[in-house]
Amino acid sequence: MRIARFGALALTISLPFAAQSAASAQAAADTSLGKAAQEAQVQLQQTFTNLKFEDFGPSPIKGPIYQASAGGRIIYYAPDSEHLMFAAIYDRNGINLTALAQESSARRKLGAIDPAKALAIGPAGAPTVIEFTDPDCPYCRALERFWAVKEAEGKPVRRLVFFVSGIHPEAAAKAEHILCSPDKEAAFKAIYAGAAPKELNKCAPGAAKVEADAEMVSKIGIGGTPTIIADGKLISGFQQAELEAFLAESKAPARSAANAPH
């Protein structure tokens, strides 16, 4: 009994010391983390001197980060903390490494696209883009209005269109309607302007084309609309500034040639 009481007494005496030891270890860890954060903040400010940072602190991301491609976009995954990140990574020179990875991925996938199988809209000889679109996508319709404005400004584009029909329930039927119409370009513009025919055109070649487009879209990994490939660069969504830049660069050689002395 005395041994038992002594053991119990020893236990009650040792507990405060264990708690103090744990608290000391935590305090040391907090101090170490604080120093690491301070060093990281200084390094951040010294590396990116043109930016002002506020509220600097630890992030919820833990462990290594891996890069992957999904739906034409570069994503980042941290398995230790199970975080998925849609972000743009820049190096110290201001180069967007994420954009470079997207462009590289797009160039690799271009080999799976047969331009001859696209629905061509716009004049031959104009700057050409490959466009993945959905008749019921509101951003695709906004893009259609943008192209119409550019055409009115004398900046037409040749669009090689492939339909994405797995997002909206009526997309496949509307795409088939366009492809089965006598004037496909006129039908395309009408549907994207909001036309709702009482009966949609149907035909075997149109249905086959919609199915073939769906297979190619799945193979390439297009997950959102609109998706555009312009001069080898993949543009996800209706990015007006990027499209304006593409048109400006496409027109530049023509202007230079026109202004060159004869």
Summary of the structure (lengths in Angstrom):
residues: 262
radius of gyration: 29.0
end to end distance: 114.3
largest distance: 114.3
contacts: 665
relative contact order: 0.11
helix: 52%
strand: 15%
